[in-house]
Amino acid sequence: MMKYIHVFILLFLCSTNLFIPSAYGGAIADREVLANGITLLHAEKTGLPIVTVAVAIKAGSIAEPAEKAGLANLTADLLNEGTKTRSSKEISDAIEFVGGSLGTAGGADYITVSLSVLKKDIGLGFDLLSDIILNPAFSDEEIQRRKTSIKNSIIQQKEEPGIIASKAFAEAVFGKNPYGRPVEGTEESLDKITREDIAAFHKEYYLPGNTIMTVVGDISKSELKSLLDRYFMIWQSRGSKEISLPVPVPEKKPLVIKIQKNLAQANIILGHLGVQRDNPDYYAVSVMNYILGGGGFASRLMDNIRDNRGLAYDVHSSFLANKYAGSFEVELQTKNGSANTAIDEVLKEMKRIRTEPVSDKELSDAKSYLTGSFPLRIDSNRKIAGFLTAVEFYGLGLDYVDNYRKFIEAVTKDDILTVAKKYLLTESYVLVVVGDLEKAALKY
């Protein structure tokens, strides 16, 4: 009975946004690099008896060899599937008994291991957390089970037109750069991955110097240091391997990829290379994109293509900014017969924002939304942990909460024209269309 009480309490605390940070008031965490190289971020929040930990390790898919795509994701997947002293079931039973959660997630730039427990169970939480990171077993049985599960997911994705379009778009935009391949790999690449590959990848990249640990919640610095000394300082520092990535090459003319599927609607993605997260134009680009297609019903694309023409239920644009490369894309679904018109209107709106200044109201509304919605990104311990991890990884500084507002407010109409001309390419884009090609009769 106690187990279920714990589960209820933890779920309640995690699902309610009881912590709302004070408005923009300097650094929201302490930062320290530990003796073994771990970068530690700590934000003590005493309002709730809960502790959230996010461990980001620079061991994402950008570090894996192309012929063994999926290796990084598979390694992360296997962390909580058994250690040298605990089985997969023993790990899940232990964390579930106290109503906590312990999970892993793959990614392109880094992988994440997350922990959430009530404060009274923090010792057990750190014991399990350190065990799965430092001592994974990588048993052959679990490897085969996870491979089968991932392959089944990949097979299902082949029937999802949106995913088909996204994968084709990424591959075309990024080319041989690892951002162009799926994090989960392919059926063929997964078959090439051995236990030795997984163990070697773990040994090479799972290092304290590659690690950002963010701890948010009801735990003091002294309590945290005691836990780290006990569970993580045995993790020995070694030199980390530098990652060298091929630079994506932009298209010099439109590249059109047509994929036949018997669908009532065409799935369309139009875009090209974008910006990296550390690009100083990122904030002007964010405001520009909100006006173009990132602002939902307030955006030009939605106003034109949905509201005025009724061509699509939803249309949106986004700049996806990774560590080493980024992309711009517009996504929509429309009837096959109206695909040409919808694409025409997307390009028209891209050209318009490149050549005509936005209105004062558009600029004001975009700034108000971007700054006003910002606190919602850090209104719970879980969100703060993820936010701080990203801030550290991308080198944004712990005063970013204050700086973000300043950067957005500083954007002018001239800035938007400048970045639109620079980063929106209307003559050298990638266009992917998945649909009934005969009915679409594409002119592109």
C-alpha positions, -999 to 999 in steps of 0.1 A, spaced: 0 0 0 28 24 9 43 19 -26 11 32 -43 9 62 -19 44 72 -29 35 68 -66 5 90 -61 24 117 -43 52 118 -68 29 119 -98 9 147 -82 39 168 -75 54 163 -110 22 171 -128 14 203 -110 33 235 -117 36 246 -81 69 262 -86 69 295 -105 102 312 -105 105 349 -97 106 371 -127 140 374 -143 164 377 -114 199 367 -124 215 332 -123 190 305 -113 216 279 -103 251 274 -90 277 260 -113 308 240 -104 332 217 -122 340 188 -99 374 173 -95 367 145 -119 354 168 -146 316 166 -141 299 200 -147 274 204 -118 245 227 -118 225 230 -86 192 248 -79 178 243 -44 140 246 -43 125 238 -9 88 242 -18 83 205 -25 100 174 -10 112 162 -44 145 161 -62 149 160 -100 182 151 -117 191 154 -154 224 139 -165 235 149 -200 264 130 -216 280 141 -248 275 107 -263 248 114 -289 244 101 -324 268 127 -338 296 107 -321 288 73 -337 302 59 -370 278 63 -399 278 26 -407 266 18 -372 239 44 -369 217 39 -338 247 29 -317 245 59 -294 207 56 -290 210 18 -283 237 23 -257 215 49 -239 185 26 -241 204 -2 -225 216 17 -194 187 9 -172 183 -27 -186 207 -42 -162 240 -35 -145 268 -57 -131 248 -62 -98 212 -55 -107 189 -70 -133 165 -48 -154 136 -59 -133 154 -52 -100 162 -16 -112 126 -10 -122 111 -26 -91 134 -5 -68 125 28 -83 88 20 -87 86 9 -51 94 44 -39 73 61 -65 102 75 -84 112 75 -121 145 67 -138 148 69 -175 171 74 -204 168 91 -238 190 92 -269 196 123 -289 218 138 -316 240 161 -295 238 143 -262 220 115 -243 200 121 -211 195 101 -180 168 114 -157 159 107 -121 130 120 -100 124 109 -64 110 121 -31 138 136 -10 137 108 16 146 84 -12 174 104 -27 201 80 -15 185 51 -33 180 74 -64 216 83 -66 227 47 -60 206 35 -90 215 65 -111 253 60 -107 249 22 -111 232 24 -145 257 51 -158 289 36 -145 282 -2 -145 258 -12 -174 259 -49 -181 249 -48 -218 237 -84 -218 233 -101 -251 197 -109 -242 188 -72 -235 206 -61 -266 186 -83 -288 154 -74 -271 160 -37 -275 171 -41 -312 139 -59 -320 118 -33 -303 136 -4 -322 133 -23 -355 96 -28 -350 93 10 -344 112 17 -375 90 -6 -395 59 12 -382 74 45 -391 75 34 -428 37 38 -428 37 73 -413 38 99 -441 49 127 -418 79 106 -405 88 95 -441 89 132 -452 109 142 -421 136 116 -427 139 123 -464 141 160 -456 169 156 -430 189 133 -452 187 157 -481 195 189 -461 223 175 -440 239 150 -464 267 130 -448 265 151 -416 251 129 -387 221 152 -382 209 138 -415 203 103 -402 177 90 -377 189 88 -341 175 53 -338 194 41 -369 181 18 -395 172 -19 -396 204 -26 -415 227 -5 -393 213 -20 -361 222 -55 -374 258 -44 -377 261 -33 -340 277 -58 -317 280 -59 -279 317 -50 -283 307 -19 -302 283 -9 -274 308 -15 -246 336 4 -266 313 34 -272 303 35 -236 340 34 -225 350 61 -250 323 86 -245 307 80 -211 332 101 -192 328 126 -164 344 153 -185 316 148 -211 289 151 -184 266 178 -173 246 170 -141 217 192 -132 201 188 -98 169 207 -89 148 205 -58 148 200 -21 184 193 -15 212 215 -1 246 218 -16 262 199 13 237 171 10 243 169 -27 281 170 -23 279 141 1 259 120 -24 283 129 -52 313 119 -31 298 86 -24 284 76 -58 301 96 -85 336 105 -75 348 70 -83 341 78 -119 376 85 -131 384 113 -156 401 104 -189 408 125 -220 377 127 -242 377 123 -279 371 153 -301 341 150 -325 348 161 -361 317 165 -383 314 170 -420 301 205 -428 266 203 -445 267 218 -480 236 240 -490 218 233 -522 226 256 -551 191 251 -567 158 236 -556 160 199 -548 126 182 -551 119 147 -536 87 131 -545 75 99 -527 44 81 -539 18 71 -513 -18 65 -518 -30 93 -495 -59 117 -496 -35 145 -485 0 154 -495 25 158 -467 48 187 -476 81 199 -461 100 228 -476 132 242 -461 170 242 -460 200 246 -437 194 270 -408 214 283 -379 235 268 -351 223 275 -316 253 298 -308 246 320 -339 243 356 -326 214 361 -351 194 334 -333 171 359 -315 163 379 -345 156 347 -364 133 336 -336 112 368 -338 112 366 -376 101 330 -376 73 337 -351 59 362 -375 64 340 -406 50 306 -393 60 299 -358 33 319 -341 3 296 -347 -28 315 -356 -8 348 -353 16 338 -381 14 349 -418 15 313 -431 -15 303 -410 -34 335 -419 -28 330 -456 -28 292 -462 -54 282 -436 -76 312 -428 -78 329 -462 -74 300 -486 -85 270 -466 -57 249 -480 -45 233 -448 -57 227 -412 -22 235 -399 9 250 -413 40 261 -394 76 270 -397 106 263 -374 143 268 -371 158 238 -354 191 248 -340 215 221 -329 251 224 -316 268 221 -349 242 227 -375 205 236 -379 176 236 -403 147 257 -414 115 240 -424 78 246 -432 54 217 -427 19 213 -439 -7 188 -451 -31 196 -479 -53 179 -505 -32 164 -533 -48 187 -558 -39 219 -539 -3 210 -533 11 233 -560 -10 262 -547 1 256 -511 38 255 -520 34 286 -541 20 305 -511 47 292 -487 74 306 -511 54 338 -515 53 344 -478 90 336 -475 98 362 -503 75 388 -487 92 388 -453 125 390 -471 115 422 -490 89 440 -469 94 453 -433 71 436 -408 45 458 -391 49 474 -357 21 453 -344 36 420 -357 69 429 -341 53 439 -308 31 408 -307 60 385 -315 82 400 -287 54 399 -262 47 363 -269 83 351 -269 92 370 -236 58 364 -220 58 326 -226 94 322 -215 87 316 -178 65 286 -187 97 269 -198 110 269 -162 78 266 -141 85 231 -127 116 213 -114 116 190 -144 115 219 -168 142 238 -149 165 207 -150 161 204 -188 165 241 -193 196 244 -173 212 214 -190 206 230 -224 218 264 -213 251 248 -201 255 226 -232 250 254 -256 272 278 -235 244 304 -230 254 314 -194 234 311 -162 222 346 -166 204 336 -197 170 340 -181 177 378 -179 195 380 -212 168 362 -233 144 390 -226 170 417 -235 180 399 -267 144 395 -279 135 431 -270 165 445 -289 153 430 -322 143 456 -348 123 456 -380 156 461 -399 171 431 -380 142 409 -392 147 420 -429 184 413 -425 181 378 -411 152 369 -435 173 378 -465 203 359 -450 186 327 -437 154 322 -458 164 308 -492 137 309 -518 159 298 -547 178 269 -532 155 249 -510 147 212 -504 111 203 -511 97 169 -500 62 158 -510 47 125 -498 13 118 -514 -6 107 -545 18 121 -571 -6 116 -600 -33 137 -583 -9 162 -571 6 168 -606 35 188 -591 49 215 -612 81 216 -591 
